[in-house]
Amino acid sequence: MASTSRTFFASQPLFALVLGVFLPALPATAQDVLQDGSSVDGSFTVDQDLVVKGDTRTDTLEVDGLATLDSLSVRLPISQGAQIGTNDFNAGLSLFDGQVCIGSECNDASVGQPANAALKLRARRPGILFEDTDTNPVGNGRDWRLALNDTIPGGFSRFSIQDAESGRVPFTVQGGALENTLWLGGSHFVGIGTTFPDQSLDIVSNVGTGTVIEMQNTALAGNVIYHLAVRADGEFQVFDRGWLTAPLRIQPNIGDDQLVMTAQGVGFGTDTPAAPLHLQRTDGSAEVLVENTAASPPAAARGMFTMRNNGGSFFTLDNTDAGTTWFFTHENSAPNRFIIADAVTDGPEFTLTAEGDITIPGNFISGSTTLNVPDYVFEERYDLRPLSEVASFVAANRHLPDVPSAADVAREGLDVTQMQMALLKKVEELTLYTLEQQAVITDQAARLALLEQRLAE
């Protein structure tokens, strides 16, 4: 095994010390002895064991050039002085109280400078390779490397942990990384941008544009990229970077339980939904709006609300203050009527069949503000048609004046309220005709009685 160095050690025969650290012990054969006060200049080769005997002391021992040997055995502790500590080199435990530089760029100025570490690697591309020589079939003898910086032009300045067998790099710290970019705290907490993480993952940013977690799947068509973002105004977003849309937005200070998903359902405003979809408010603002804006071309009729069931269906209007309930029902069995009923079990209040037949148990009352009840017929100024004019109209049109004809009803449909008012008008006009006729009859009866009286005299 060979070791090449240009290293300066003070107050000990540390040439033996350095070789004792980096060269393993081999079985001893014939031995060469390094005595007190020895000085080696240039290059030499040791083909057998080199043994340093006793307490060899010197002010300075310098080794320049190449030293090659099969093994080195240091049998006694070597110290640099009481004020520094003890150096001990053996198969069980080796101790060295000092500074070491390893690498092709090490020189006299590389070790011992103020604030330098105990171990320095100095080369064009220094690194540490961990080779696991375990040959146990069940062992995990994988090799790893601590590597620095790319050698290609335009590469990264970085510190990396590399899988030495696959060549993959699972962990990298790029040069110039900000303070506390990654902090592993107690209680399994991880901090990004903070030294005091208080959650499993705590991300802190003072960037004015907000904080973003990016998730990207390059295997998918279109290179799908999503952001979990806290914007500068405090709004949380799920942002689709590919389409520049934010399908989910949560503004700050919106209150509790805006969206809660449980095994029972989805709650809006409640954490205990009583249905698969439960909207609840405590301030009277509960409302559902389904809207197509004017920007939805073209203007057209669109389905806005659908209830679909394998059977009948209904929705409920419940007045919790008055204690009254109404049900709007699509009947489950034939004839599958549309029914309006209250919670009192006395039968429906309204039914409509597919043929258009309506049934109500009560009265039909029209209170429209346009309703003109024909009491005006009995006013003195009312212009009542003479019966002769009515007779001429009926003869010409085959229906009463002011009453829709069969053709009118077939063409425009029947307005029940309007028809009721038209019929009432005709009844009132008929009453006037009857009263007029009764007056004539009464007058004629009086005149007939007078004539009969005179004839009797």
SULMOZI-V68475 format. One record per residue. N is the residue number from 1. PSI is psi in whole degrees, -180 to 180 (none if undefined). BURIAL is b if it has 16 or more other ideal C-beta (glycine too) atoms within 10 Angstrom, else e. Layout:
{{N | PSI | BURIAL} {N | PSI | BURIAL}}
This chain:
{{1 | 140 | e} {2 | 145 | e} {3 | 127 | b} {4 | 127 | e} {5 | 156 | b} {6 | 92 | e} {7 | 142 | b} {8 | 124 | b} {9 | 140 | b} {10 | 146 | e} {11 | 12 | e} {12 | 161 | b} {13 | 68 | b} {14 | -7 | b} {15 | -45 | b} {16 | -36 | b} {17 | -51 | b} {18 | -45 | b} {19 | -32 | b} {20 | -29 | b} {21 | -45 | b} {22 | -2 | e} {23 | 127 | b} {24 | 154 | e} {25 | 139 | e} {26 | 162 | e} {27 | 137 | e} {28 | 142 | e} {29 | -137 | e} {30 | 149 | e} {31 | 142 | e} {32 | 143 | e} {33 | 130 | e} {34 | 113 | b} {35 | 173 | e} {36 | 143 | e} {37 | 12 | e} {38 | 146 | e} {39 | 130 | e} {40 | 123 | e} {41 | 137 | e} {42 | -139 | e} {43 | 142 | e} {44 | 163 | e} {45 | 135 | e} {46 | 117 | b} {47 | -13 | e} {48 | -173 | e} {49 | 144 | b} {50 | 123 | b} {51 | 128 | b} {52 | 114 | b} {53 | 144 | e} {54 | -164 | e} {55 | 90 | e} {56 | 125 | b} {57 | 145 | e} {58 | 156 | e} {59 | -42 | e} {60 | 135 | e} {61 | 118 | b} {62 | 138 | e} {63 | 118 | b} {64 | 132 | e} {65 | -144 | e} {66 | 132 | e} {67 | 126 | b} {68 | 129 | e} {69 | 160 | b} {70 | -39 | b} {71 | 161 | b} {72 | 131 | b} {73 | 122 | b} {74 | 112 | b} {75 | -17 | e} {76 | 153 | e} {77 | 145 | e} {78 | 127 | b} {79 | 156 | b} {80 | 8 | b} {81 | 153 | e} {82 | -31 | e} {83 | -12 | e} {84 | -48 | e} {85 | -167 | e} {86 | 138 | e} {87 | 133 | b} {88 | 126 | b} {89 | 115 | b} {90 | 177 | e} {91 | -29 | e} {92 | -45 | e} {93 | 130 | e} {94 | 133 | e} {95 | 136 | e} {96 | 119 | b} {97 | 90 | e} {98 | -159 | b} {99 | 142 | e} {100 | 138 | b} {101 | 130 | b} {102 | 133 | b} {103 | 164 | e} {104 | -16 | e} {105 | 14 | e} {106 | 144 | b} {107 | -175 | e} {108 | -30 | e} {109 | -2 | e} {110 | -18 | b} {111 | 144 | b} {112 | 1 | e} {113 | 153 | e} {114 | 137 | e} {115 | 6 | e} {116 | 152 | e} {117 | 166 | e} {118 | -34 | e} {119 | 127 | e} {120 | 135 | b} {121 | 123 | b} {122 | 110 | e} {123 | 179 | e} {124 | -35 | e} {125 | 78 | e} {126 | 152 | b} {127 | 168 | b} {128 | 127 | e} {129 | 129 | e} {130 | 110 | e} {131 | 119 | e} {132 | 115 | e} {133 | 10 | e} {134 | 124 | e} {135 | 6 | e} {136 | 129 | e} {137 | -29 | e} {138 | 0 | e} {139 | 162 | e} {140 | 66 | e} {141 | 59 | e} {142 | 147 | e} {143 | 145 | e} {144 | 159 | b} {145 | 138 | b} {146 | 118 | e} {147 | 152 | b} {148 | 134 | b} {149 | 144 | e} {150 | 148 | e} {151 | -13 | e} {152 | 151 | e} {153 | 135 | e} {154 | 8 | e} {155 | -177 | e} {156 | 146 | e} {157 | 116 | e} {158 | 162 | b} {159 | 128 | b} {160 | 153 | b} {161 | 120 | e} {162 | 138 | b} {163 | 107 | e} {164 | -18 | b} {165 | -40 | e} {166 | -19 | e} {167 | -4 | e} {168 | 152 | e} {169 | 98 | e} {170 | -16 | e} {171 | 132 | e} {172 | 140 | e} {173 | 116 | e} {174 | 146 | e} {175 | 140 | e} {176 | 8 | e} {177 | 144 | e} {178 | 162 | e} {179 | 136 | e} {180 | 33 | e} {181 | -39 | e} {182 | 126 | e} {183 | 122 | b} {184 | 109 | e} {185 | -172 | e} {186 | 171 | e} {187 | 31 | e} {188 | 27 | e} {189 | 141 | b} {190 | 129 | e} {191 | 136 | b} {192 | 111 | b} {193 | 11 | b} {194 | 146 | b} {195 | -2 | e} {196 | 63 | e} {197 | 132 | b} {198 | 15 | e} {199 | 170 | e} {200 | -39 | e} {201 | 117 | e} {202 | 114 | b} {203 | 123 | b} {204 | 132 | e} {205 | 143 | e} {206 | 22 | e} {207 | 132 | e} {208 | -20 | e} {209 | -4 | e} {210 | -176 | b} {211 | 134 | b} {212 | 135 | b} {213 | 122 | e} {214 | 134 | e} {215 | 126 | e} {216 | 136 | e} {217 | 100 | e} {218 | -11 | e} {219 | -17 | e} {220 | 150 | e} {221 | 134 | e} {222 | -1 | e} {223 | 68 | e} {224 | 130 | e} {225 | 127 | b} {226 | 147 | b} {227 | 137 | b} {228 | 115 | e} {229 | 142 | b} {230 | 110 | b} {231 | 171 | b} {232 | -28 | e} {233 | 6 | e} {234 | -3 | e} {235 | 137 | e} {236 | 137 | b} {237 | 147 | b} {238 | 114 | e} {239 | 127 | b} {240 | 103 | e} {241 | -31 | b} {242 | -40 | e} {243 | -1 | e} {244 | 45 | e} {245 | 156 | e} {246 | 90 | e} {247 | -19 | e} {248 | 126 | e} {249 | 134 | e} {250 | 115 | e} {251 | 155 | e} {252 | 155 | e} {253 | 49 | e} {254 | 3 | e} {255 | 175 | e} {256 | 155 | e} {257 | 36 | e} {258 | -35 | e} {259 | 117 | e} {260 | 128 | b} {261 | 122 | e} {262 | 178 | e} {263 | -23 | e} {264 | -24 | e} {265 | -166 | e} {266 | 126 | e} {267 | 133 | b} {268 | 107 | b} {269 | 4 | b} {270 | 143 | b} {271 | 6 | e} {272 | 68 | e} {273 | 134 | b} {274 | 6 | e} {275 | 166 | e} {276 | -30 | e} {277 | 116 | e} {278 | 117 | b} {279 | 125 | e} {280 | 139 | e} {281 | 153 | e} {282 | 4 | e} {283 | 15 | e} {284 | 12 | e} {285 | 7 | e} {286 | 124 | e} {287 | 147 | e} {288 | 127 | e} {289 | 124 | e} {290 | 118 | e} {291 | 133 | e} {292 | 122 | e} {293 | 172 | e} {294 | -16 | e} {295 | 11 | e} {296 | 86 | e} {297 | 157 | e} {298 | 170 | e} {299 | 124 | e} {300 | 160 | e} {301 | 135 | e} {302 | 146 | e} {303 | 125 | e} {304 | -21 | e} {305 | 126 | e} {306 | 134 | e} {307 | 119 | e} {308 | 132 | e} {309 | 152 | e} {310 | 69 | e} {311 | -167 | e} {312 | 168 | e} {313 | 159 | e} {314 | 159 | e} {315 | 158 | e} {316 | 138 | e} {317 | 114 | e} {318 | 119 | e} {319 | 99 | e} {320 | -21 | e} {321 | -46 | e} {322 | -18 | e} {323 | 26 | e} {324 | 151 | e} {325 | 138 | e} {326 | 142 | e} {327 | 131 | b} {328 | 114 | e} {329 | 138 | b} {330 | 111 | e} {331 | 139 | b} {332 | -35 | e} {333 | 168 | e} {334 | 141 | e} {335 | 21 | e} {336 | 51 | e} {337 | 162 | b} {338 | 126 | e} {339 | 138 | b} {340 | 126 | b} {341 | 154 | b} {342 | -175 | e} {343 | -9 | e} {344 | 130 | e} {345 | 61 | e} {346 | 21 | e} {347 | 166 | e} {348 | 152 | b} {349 | -17 | b} {350 | 134 | e} {351 | 145 | b} {352 | 124 | e} {353 | 168 | e} {354 | -23 | e} {355 | -5 | e} {356 | 9 | e} {357 | 130 | e} {358 | 136 | e} {359 | 129 | e} {360 | 141 | e} {361 | -17 | e} {362 | -152 | e} {363 | 152 | e} {364 | 117 | e} {365 | 125 | e} {366 | 122 | e} {367 | 29 | e} {368 | 144 | e} {369 | -18 | e} {370 | 0 | e} {371 | 124 | e} {372 | 91 | e} {373 | 127 | e} {374 | 42 | b} {375 | -17 | e} {376 | -16 | e} {377 | -30 | b} {378 | 3 | e} {379 | 150 | e} {380 | -30 | e} {381 | -2 | e} {382 | 133 | e} {383 | 93 | e} {384 | 127 | e} {385 | 141 | e} {386 | 149 | e} {387 | -28 | e} {388 | -37 | e} {389 | -40 | e} {390 | -42 | b} {391 | -40 | e} {392 | -41 | e} {393 | -45 | e} {394 | -39 | e} {395 | -34 | e} {396 | -34 | e} {397 | -12 | e} {398 | 25 | e} {399 | 163 | e} {400 | 153 | b} {401 | 146 | e} {402 | 16 | e} {403 | 131 | e} {404 | 141 | b} {405 | 172 | e} {406 | -38 | e} {407 | -38 | e} {408 | -44 | e} {409 | -41 | e} {410 | -36 | e} {411 | -41 | e} {412 | -7 | e} {413 | 173 | e} {414 | 118 | e} {415 | 105 | e} {416 | -43 | e} {417 | -46 | e} {418 | -40 | e} {419 | -40 | e} {420 | -42 | e} {421 | -37 | b} {422 | -42 | b} {423 | -38 | e} {424 | -40 | e} {425 | -43 | b} {426 | -37 | b} {427 | -43 | e} {428 | -40 | b} {429 | -40 | b} {430 | -35 | e} {431 | -43 | e} {432 | -44 | e} {433 | -42 | e} {434 | -41 | e} {435 | -41 | e} {436 | -45 | e} {437 | -37 | e} {438 | -36 | e} {439 | -40 | e} {440 | -45 | e} {441 | -44 | e} {442 | -44 | e} {443 | -43 | e} {444 | -37 | e} {445 | -39 | e} {446 | -43 | e} {447 | -38 | e} {448 | -40 | e} {449 | -38 | e} {450 | -42 | e} {451 | -43 | e} {452 | -37 | e} {453 | -42 | e} {454 | -38 | e} {455 | -30 | e} {456 | -23 | e} {457 | none | e}}
